[in-house]
C-alpha cells in the first residue's frame, strides 16, 4: 500500500498517478486517507496528554499521603480513575481508527511510474520491442487443441471428467515436454543467479495480503475455508512473503529467488475464444523470478529481468513482442509492468506468456520488508519485483502451432537435451 508519508508530502503526484491508472474518485480517496490519519494522530495526541496528566497525579498521591492529606489524595485517585477510563476509551478509538485507515489504504492501488504511458485499456499498450520470425504455415495448419488430439498429447475431456473445465491431463511425450520446459526455465534462472526455492502451494491470509492478492483479488483465488488457506495464483505470493517482517542488510541486495509451482486461478467470468485449449486454464505450471532490491537499483534489476525473459523466448525460437502497459491496463499493485507475448501461428494472435513488474515500495509496505542502509544504519522499505519466466500453457500452445511440420511437431533445439526427442509425433509414442 502507499505510505502515508508519500500521500501527505506528494499529494498532487499521488492523485495524478491514480488518475493515470483510471482509479475512480482519486482525490476523494486521498483526502479521506489524510483525514483518517489526522483523526488517528489527534487521538494519539490526546492520549499522550492524558498519560502525562495521570503520571503527574500518581506522583502527587504518594506525596499527599505522606503529608497526611488523605482527602486530597483520594480526590487525586478519583481523577486518575477518570483519566484511565478516558485513556481506555481513546485507545479503543485509536485502534479502530488505525484499522479503518489501513482498510482504506488497501483500497487504493499503487501509482504508476512516470514512464508508464497514458491509456485506458490494452488497446493503448505500447510495443517497445519485437523479436523472432513469424512462421508461415499452410492454410490447413491446426490450432494446438487439434494438434493435441491428433498426437494424443493433452486430454481436455478427461480433465473435465476428473475435475472440471480448465484442468487438462498431459499425456506421454507432452508430460515429458512439460517437465523439460520446467527444467529448462529453472536451469536458465540458476545460470542468471537466482536461488531456487520450492514453495508451498497454500498460503495464509497474511501472505495473500502482503503481496496484494487480498483483498483485491479474493474472488479469483481458491479458498480452503475450513483452514482459511488459499491456493496460490503464482509462486510470487509464497516467495515474496519469505521476506515479510524482515529487515535485510543493504549489502545483501538484490536478493534473487526463483521457483517452479502449480498456479491456481478461478478465472471467474472467462469465456469465448480466449479460453479455448491452453489459452486460459484454472491450473497450470509456471516458473517465477522474484527480486528484492533497493529503490536506487530496482529499475536496473527490472531491466535485467526483462533481458532474462527475452533470452528464454529467443532460445525457444518463438516470435515475440514486449509491451509496456498503459496506466489503465496495469495491475492493482504494480508501478510499471511489461508483458511478453508470443505469436500463435495457427490462431493468428498474440498470447501473453509473462508479466514482469516493479512494485516499488507498495508491496514492501504491506509486507514490512525493509533493509538497513550501510552508510547510516537507517531502515527503509525495499522495492519488490517479480516476473513469469515463464508460464507453460501458452508457451506450449505456441510451440505446438508454430513448429508443426509433416514429420510432426519440431522441438526447439534448446529443449532437446531436456526432453530427449527432436519431434513430437506418432512414431515411437511413449
N, C-alpha and C positions, 0 to 999 in steps of 0.2 A: 504494500500500500504506500501511497505518497506520504512523505514525512510532513509533520506539522511545520517544521522549520521551512521547508520548501514552499508550502502553501501560504504561510504568513509573510515570508520575505520576498517571494516572487509570485504573488497572487495573479498579476496580469498574465505572466508567461504560462502559468498553470491553466488558467481559464482558456487562453488561446489554444493551448495544446489539447485540451479536452474538446474544444470546438472543432479542431482539426480531425479528431477522432470521431466526430459526429456524436459526441455524448450529449444527450438532451439536458437542457437546464443546467449547463455547466456553471454559470455564475451563481445560481441559487444553491447548488450543491457545495460550492466552495464557501460561500457566505455562511451556510449552515454549519460547516465544519469549523469555521473560525468562531462562530457564536457558541457552539458546543464546547470548544476549548476554553473560551472565556468563562463560561459557567463553571467549568471544572476548576479553572485557576482561581476564580472568585471564592469558590467553596474551600479550596486549599488555603487561601489567604485567611479566611475567617477561622478555619480550623487551627491554623498556626497561632493566631491571636488568642484563641480560647485556651490552647495548651499552655501558652506563655502565662496567661492570667491564672490558670489553675495552678501552675508551678509557683506563682507568686503567693497565692492564698495558702498553698501547702506549707510554704516556708513560714508564713505568719502564724499558722495554727500552733506549731510547736513552740514558738516564742510566746504566744499568748497563754498557753497552758503553763509554761514555766513561770510566767508573771502572775498566775492565778486568775487570769481574766477568762474564766470558763465560759461565761455567756457570749463574749465576743468570739471566743474560739468556736463555739457551737454555730454562731452565725456564719463564720468563715467556712465551716464544714458544709453548711447548707448551700453556700454559694458554689463551693467545689462540686457538690452533688448536681446542682443545676447546670454548671458548666460541663460536667461529664455527660449528662443527658443530652445536652445540645451537641456535644462533641460526637456522641454515638449517632445522633441523627444526621449530622453533617458527613460523617464517614460513610453512612449508607447512601446519602445523596451523591457523594463523590464517586463511590463505586458504581452507582447507576449511571452517572454522567460519563465516567470513563468507558463503560461498556457501550453506552449509546454512541459515544464518539467513535470508538473502534468499529462498531457495526456500520456506522455511516461511512467511515473512511473505506471500508471494504466494498462499498457500492460504487466507489469512484475508480475508474480504470487508470492505468499508467498513462502518462503523457508521452507523445511521440518525440523522438529526436528531431532536431531541426532539419536533418537530411531526408526525413520521410516526406514523400510527395503528397500534395493535396489530392483528394479524391473521395468519392462516396462508396465505391464498390470495386469488385475485382476487375471491372472493365477499365478502371483508372490506374491499375498497377503498371509499373514501368519495367520493360525488358532492359536489363543492364548488360547482359552478355549472352551469347549463343555459342554453341559448340556441337561438333559431331556432324554427321552427314545423314540426312533423312533418306531412308531406303525407298527405292521404287519397287513396289510389289505388283504382281499381276492382278488383274481385275477380280480373280476368284480367290484372292487371299482371304484367310479365315481369321476372325477375331479369336482372342485367346480362349474363350469358353468353348468354342468349337474345336480348337486345336487340343484342348484338354480332353474333350470327349473322344476325338479321333485317336489319340495316343494313350488313352486311359490314364491320365495324369492326375486329374482332380475330379472328385465326385461331389458335386454340389447337392444332388438329391439325397445322397446318403447322409451328408451333414445336416440337411433339413430334417431327415427322419430321426437322427440321433439327438439333435439339439434344436435346430431351427434354422431359418434362412440366415445366411451370413456366417456360417460356421462350417467351412468345407473340410473334406478329407483330402490329404495329399498322398498319392499312391506311388509305390515303386520308385522309378527314377526321379519323379518330382519330389518325393520325400527326401531323397538324397540331394537333389538340386537345392532344395530349401536349406538343408544342412550345410551345403557347400557355400551358399551365399552368406549365411551367418558366420561361418568360419573365416571367410574372406574379409567381411567387414570388420570383424574383431581383430584379425591379424593386421589389417591396414591401420586400424586405430592404435594398436600396440606399437607399430612402427613409427607412428606420429607422436608417441609419448604419452598416450592415455593408459592409465592403470585400470585394468578390467576388474569389475565387481559383479557379483551375481546377486541381484536384489530379490527381496520377497515380492510376490505379486499382489499381496494385500497390504493396505496401509491404513493407519488410523485417521481419525478426523483431523487431528493436529497437523498431520503431514499433508492432507488434502488442502487444508487452509494455508499452510506455509508456502506452497507453490502456486496458489491462486485458483486451484480447481474448485475449491469450496469457498464461499457458497455459489460462485458464479456458474459453475458447470455441474452442479449436483445432479440435475436431471439426466445428464449424459453419462453418468458413472453407474456401474452395477454396485448395488449396496447390499451387504450382508447384514441385515437389520439386527439379528439376534446379538451379534458380536460388535455391531457398529463399526464394521470394517468395509473398505472399498477396494474393488478390483482396480488395478492401476490402468489408466488410459495410455500411459507411456512410462518408460523407466526414468524419465525426468523426475517424477514425483519421489520415489524412494531414494534415488541417488542424490538429488539436491538436498533432501531432508537429512542426509548424513551430517550436514553442516548446520542444522538447526540448533540454536542456542550455543553456538561455538564461537570462540574468539581465536582467530588464526594469526600467525606471525606473517608480517609482510614479506619476509624473505622466502616463505614457502609458497608464495603466489607467483604465477597462476597455478591452481590445482586443476588437474585434468583427469577426468574419470570417463570410462565407457562401460556400457552394459548391454547385453542381449536380454530381451524379455518378450513374453507374450504381452499383447496390449488388448484391452477390452473396452469397447465403446458401444453404447446403446444406439447411437445414431438415430435417435427418435425423429420421425418425420421424413427420413431419407427415402426417396423414391425416384423412379424414372431411369433413364439410360445411365446415369452416373453410378447406379448401384449394380449394374449387370456384371456377372462374373466376379472377378477380383477387384473391381473398381472401388467397392466400398463394403467392408466386412465388419462384423461385430467383434471378431477375434482375429488377430494377425501378429506376426513376429516383426521385431524391429531392433536394430542396434542404435543406441542413443549415445551421443557425446555431450558431456557437461563440463563447464569450466566455472571456477570461482576466481575472481581477479580483482585488482584494484581499479578504482574509477579511471585513473590515468592510463591504464594499459588495456582496458576491456575492449576497446574498439580495434586494437591490434589483434587481440585474441579472436574477435569476431571475424576479421579478415582471414586469419589462419584457419578457422573452422570452415569458412566458405571455400577456401582453397582445398581443404581436405575433402569435403563433399564433392566438389567438382572433379577432383582426381579420381574418385570412385566411378563416376559416370563415364569419364574418359576411358578408364581401364575396362569398363563393361561395354565399351563401344556403342554407347547409346547417344542419340542426338538429344540435346537438352537446351534449355534456356533458363536464365536466372532472372527472377522478378523481384524488384523492390516493391513491397506492398505499400499502398497508399494508406492514409490515415483511417479511412472508413472501412478498410478490409483487414485491419490488424487485430490481433487477439487482445483480450482484456488486459493482459499483464505485460505485453512486450512494449519496448521503447522503439525498436526497429526490428523488422523481420524481412528475410529474404526467402522466397520459395524457389525450389528447384523443380522443374517439370521436364518429363521426358516425352518424346513423341511416340505415340502408339500408332503404328503404321496402318494396321487393319481398321482401327476405329477412326483414324484420321483426326486425332485430337490429342491435346497435351494432358498428361496425367501428373498430378503433384506427387512427388516422392520424398520431399524433405522440406521442412521449415526450420530455418536457423535464425535464432533470435538473441538479442541482448536485452535483458530486462532492466539493466542498470541496477539501481538500489531498490526497486519496487518489491521484488521477491525477498531480498535480503532483509528489508524492514519487517516483513511479516515473519520471516524465519528467525530474526535476531541473529543473523550471520554477520559477524564483524571481523575486522582484522586490526592488529596493533601495529601502528607505524613504527618503523625502526628509528627514525630521527628523534621523535619526541614522546614515544610510547603512548600516544593518544589512540583511542579506538575510533574507527569509522566503519560505516556499512560497506560491505563488499558489493561488487557487481556480479550478477549471475548470468550465465549464458547456457544455451543448450541447442542441439540440432539433431535431426534424424540423419543417421549415417550407416545404413539407410533403412527405410521401411520396405518390407519384402513384396507385398502383394502386387503393387503396380509396377515394380521393377520386373517381377516375374512376367506380368502381362505384356510389358513392352519387349522383353527379351523373346518371348514366345512369338509374338506377332512380327517383330522386325526381322527375326532370323529364320523364318520359315523358308525351307527350300524343298526341292523334290526328294532329297535324301533324308529329310527330317528337319528338326529344329537345331540349328548350329549353336553350339555352346561358346560363349566368348572365351578367348584364349586364356584370360586371367583366371577363369573358373575351372578349367580342365584339370589342373593339379589337385583341386579340392574335391571335385565330384568323380573324376576317373573316367569320363567319357566325353567324346567330342560332339556327339549328336544325340538328340532325344528323338527316337523313332520306334518302329515296331520290332526292329531287329534286336535279338538278344535281350528282350524285355525282362526286367527283374525289379 
